[in-house]
Amino acid sequence: MVLKKASLFDIVELKKICTDAYAKNFHHHWNENGLEWYLEREFGDKKLKADLTNRHLAYYFIVNDEKPAGFVKIRYNALLSGVSSEAVELEKIYILPEFKRKGMGKAALSEIIKSLKKQGIKTLFLSMIDSNTNALAFYKKQGFTWHSNTRFDLPYFKEELKEMHRMVIDIN
């Protein structure tokens, strides 16, 4: 597994892995027409171009045997209540289903944490659907702890899935 930072030159490939990885994992989380709406909102050309030119955001391909297996999106200079130091948000980490359970998520997260540690970042946090027990177990195993509850309040998203856990890890 290798992490490869995405640039504007990678926008076609990035859009494909983002939409594929998200849709294949979370298509059942959306009401009618919601998935298409969300994919365009988060991974449309205009949004990806804006994100890739924003110095506070970074996308990485998760690459396995020279094939994209997933992606990571990081938000620098993120705010987290109760944390006085600069924090970074692990905004998205999605892996194609055929690459799951092979240690790629763990390896990608480990590489991200090592990189952030070298940069002097002290805190990494994320938000995840509270009923996603597999993700909760994964993040706990990696050292994340519960920080607070939040809500994913977007149209078309199934109401019963909107409750979220915010989790945090001290990396320095």
GUDOFI-577157 format. One record per residue (C-alpha): residue number from 1; residue in one letter; x, y, z. Coordinates in steps of 0.02 Angstrom, whole numbers. Example, Ala and Ser with C-alpha at 12.3 -4.5 7.8 and 13.67 -1.06 7.14 Angstrom:
<zafis>
+-----+------+--------+--------+--------+
| pos | code |     px |     py |     pz |
+-----+------+--------+--------+--------+
|   1 |    A |    615 |   -225 |    390 |
|   2 |    S |    684 |    -53 |    357 |
+-----+------+--------+--------+--------+
</zafis>
This chain:
<zafis>
+-----+------+--------+--------+--------+
| pos | code |     px |     py |     pz |
+-----+------+--------+--------+--------+
|   1 |    M |      0 |      0 |      0 |
|   2 |    V |     63 |    172 |    -48 |
|   3 |    L |    -15 |    343 |    -22 |
|   4 |    K |      0 |    458 |   -173 |
|   5 |    K |    -47 |    640 |   -153 |
|   6 |    A |   -172 |    696 |   -284 |
|   7 |    S |   -152 |    854 |   -389 |
|   8 |    L |   -257 |    944 |   -519 |
|   9 |    F |   -177 |    833 |   -651 |
|  10 |    D |   -260 |    683 |   -565 |
|  11 |    I |   -438 |    751 |   -564 |
|  12 |    V |   -513 |    621 |   -683 |
|  13 |    E |   -437 |    475 |   -588 |
|  14 |    L |   -477 |    555 |   -420 |
|  15 |    K |   -659 |    582 |   -466 |
|  16 |    K |   -674 |    401 |   -519 |
|  17 |    I |   -599 |    326 |   -361 |
|  18 |    C |   -696 |    447 |   -248 |
|  19 |    T |   -865 |    411 |   -328 |
|  20 |    D |   -833 |    223 |   -343 |
|  21 |    A |   -767 |    200 |   -166 |
|  22 |    Y |   -905 |    304 |    -88 |
|  23 |    A |  -1049 |    235 |   -193 |
|  24 |    K |   -998 |     53 |   -173 |
|  25 |    N |   -989 |     71 |     16 |
|  26 |    F |  -1131 |    191 |     57 |
|  27 |    H |  -1261 |    186 |    -82 |
|  28 |    H |  -1388 |    114 |     42 |
|  29 |    H |  -1371 |    266 |    158 |
|  30 |    W |  -1468 |    380 |     40 |
|  31 |    N |  -1650 |    405 |     -4 |
|  32 |    E |  -1702 |    415 |   -188 |
|  33 |    N |  -1589 |    529 |   -293 |
|  34 |    G |  -1483 |    568 |   -141 |
|  35 |    L |  -1328 |    470 |   -190 |
|  36 |    E |  -1314 |    557 |   -359 |
|  37 |    W |  -1340 |    726 |   -276 |
|  38 |    Y |  -1206 |    691 |   -146 |
|  39 |    L |  -1079 |    623 |   -270 |
|  40 |    E |  -1093 |    780 |   -376 |
|  41 |    R |  -1089 |    892 |   -221 |
|  42 |    E |   -932 |    810 |   -150 |
|  43 |    F |   -841 |    742 |   -302 |
|  44 |    G |   -900 |    844 |   -450 |
|  45 |    D |   -767 |    928 |   -559 |
|  46 |    K |   -799 |   1101 |   -487 |
|  47 |    K |   -788 |   1040 |   -306 |
|  48 |    L |   -632 |    934 |   -334 |
|  49 |    K |   -544 |   1078 |   -424 |
|  50 |    A |   -584 |   1195 |   -280 |
|  51 |    D |   -527 |   1066 |   -152 |
|  52 |    L |   -366 |   1025 |   -244 |
|  53 |    T |   -317 |   1209 |   -250 |
|  54 |    N |   -360 |   1240 |    -67 |
|  55 |    R |   -200 |   1237 |     37 |
|  56 |    H |   -298 |   1175 |    189 |
|  57 |    L |   -357 |   1016 |    101 |
|  58 |    A |   -265 |    865 |     33 |
|  59 |    Y |   -322 |    709 |    -59 |
|  60 |    Y |   -220 |    550 |    -67 |
|  61 |    F |   -245 |    396 |   -172 |
|  62 |    I |   -229 |    232 |    -78 |
|  63 |    V |   -134 |    128 |   -206 |
|  64 |    N |   -114 |    -61 |   -204 |
|  65 |    D |     -9 |   -146 |   -339 |
|  66 |    E |    -16 |     14 |   -442 |
|  67 |    K |   -208 |     15 |   -438 |
|  68 |    P |   -314 |    141 |   -341 |
|  69 |    A |   -393 |     50 |   -195 |
|  70 |    G |   -469 |    201 |   -109 |
|  71 |    F |   -436 |    379 |    -56 |
|  72 |    V |   -409 |    492 |     93 |
|  73 |    K |   -461 |    675 |    115 |
|  74 |    I |   -377 |    779 |    252 |
|  75 |    R |   -430 |    951 |    314 |
|  76 |    Y |   -291 |   1051 |    396 |
|  77 |    N |   -323 |   1194 |    519 |
|  78 |    A |   -487 |   1115 |    572 |
|  79 |    L |   -574 |   1171 |    731 |
|  80 |    L |   -623 |   1050 |    866 |
|  81 |    S |   -704 |   1111 |   1026 |
|  82 |    G |   -605 |   1072 |   1182 |
|  83 |    V |   -441 |   1057 |   1087 |
|  84 |    S |   -327 |   1207 |   1107 |
|  85 |    S |   -195 |   1154 |    981 |
|  86 |    E |   -210 |   1148 |    793 |
|  87 |    A |   -309 |    996 |    739 |
|  88 |    V |   -324 |    903 |    575 |
|  89 |    E |   -482 |    818 |    518 |
|  90 |    L |   -483 |    650 |    431 |
|  91 |    E |   -631 |    704 |    327 |
|  92 |    K |   -644 |    550 |    218 |
|  93 |    I |   -560 |    381 |    204 |
|  94 |    Y |   -646 |    257 |     89 |
|  95 |    I |   -583 |     94 |     17 |
|  96 |    L |   -659 |     -6 |   -124 |
|  97 |    P |   -748 |   -160 |    -55 |
|  98 |    E |   -632 |   -282 |   -145 |
|  99 |    F |   -483 |   -209 |    -51 |
| 100 |    K |   -562 |   -208 |    122 |
| 101 |    R |   -500 |   -321 |    263 |
| 102 |    K |   -325 |   -321 |    190 |
| 103 |    G |   -247 |   -194 |    308 |
| 104 |    M |   -252 |    -48 |    186 |
| 105 |    G |   -357 |     66 |    295 |
| 106 |    K |   -241 |     34 |    441 |
| 107 |    A |    -85 |     62 |    334 |
| 108 |    A |   -156 |    222 |    256 |
| 109 |    L |   -206 |    291 |    426 |
| 110 |    S |    -35 |    249 |    496 |
| 111 |    E |     52 |    342 |    354 |
| 112 |    I |    -61 |    493 |    378 |
| 113 |    I |    -25 |    496 |    565 |
| 114 |    K |    164 |    481 |    536 |
| 115 |    S |    158 |    626 |    413 |
| 116 |    L |     55 |    735 |    531 |
| 117 |    K |    171 |    695 |    676 |
| 118 |    K |    322 |    753 |    572 |
| 119 |    Q |    227 |    916 |    540 |
| 120 |    G |    203 |    942 |    727 |
| 121 |    I |     15 |    913 |    721 |
| 122 |    K |    -49 |    855 |    889 |
| 123 |    T |   -229 |    804 |    858 |
| 124 |    L |   -321 |    707 |    723 |
| 125 |    F |   -509 |    689 |    726 |
| 126 |    L |   -649 |    617 |    622 |
| 127 |    S |   -837 |    598 |    619 |
| 128 |    M |   -922 |    433 |    584 |
| 129 |    I |  -1099 |    366 |    583 |
| 130 |    D |  -1131 |    304 |    760 |
| 131 |    S |  -1214 |    142 |    702 |
| 132 |    N |  -1063 |     91 |    595 |
| 133 |    T |   -997 |    -36 |    719 |
| 134 |    N |   -859 |    -97 |    602 |
| 135 |    A |   -787 |     78 |    583 |
| 136 |    L |   -806 |    112 |    769 |
| 137 |    A |   -709 |    -47 |    812 |
| 138 |    F |   -576 |     -5 |    681 |
| 139 |    Y |   -546 |    171 |    746 |
| 140 |    K |   -544 |    116 |    928 |
| 141 |    K |   -414 |    -16 |    883 |
| 142 |    Q |   -308 |    122 |    804 |
| 143 |    G |   -314 |    224 |    966 |
| 144 |    F |   -456 |    345 |    932 |
| 145 |    T |   -572 |    389 |   1076 |
| 146 |    W |   -746 |    464 |   1082 |
| 147 |    H |   -747 |    654 |   1088 |
| 148 |    S |   -926 |    709 |   1058 |
| 149 |    N |  -1084 |    678 |    960 |
| 150 |    T |  -1131 |    772 |    803 |
| 151 |    R |  -1255 |    755 |    662 |
| 152 |    F |  -1240 |    729 |    474 |
| 153 |    D |  -1380 |    845 |    423 |
| 154 |    L |  -1394 |    834 |    234 |
| 155 |    P |  -1549 |    816 |    127 |
| 156 |    Y |  -1584 |    643 |     56 |
| 157 |    F |  -1479 |    556 |    190 |
| 158 |    K |  -1579 |    426 |    285 |
| 159 |    E |  -1639 |    499 |    449 |
| 160 |    E |  -1593 |    346 |    553 |
| 161 |    L |  -1410 |    364 |    501 |
| 162 |    K |  -1382 |    548 |    537 |
| 163 |    E |  -1314 |    529 |    714 |
| 164 |    M |  -1125 |    533 |    717 |
| 165 |    H |   -981 |    506 |    838 |
| 166 |    R |   -834 |    625 |    833 |
| 167 |    M |   -676 |    531 |    878 |
| 168 |    V |   -503 |    597 |    915 |
| 169 |    I |   -325 |    535 |    933 |
| 170 |    D |   -175 |    623 |   1010 |
| 171 |    I |    -33 |    595 |    888 |
| 172 |    N |    110 |    693 |    965 |
+-----+------+--------+--------+--------+
</zafis>
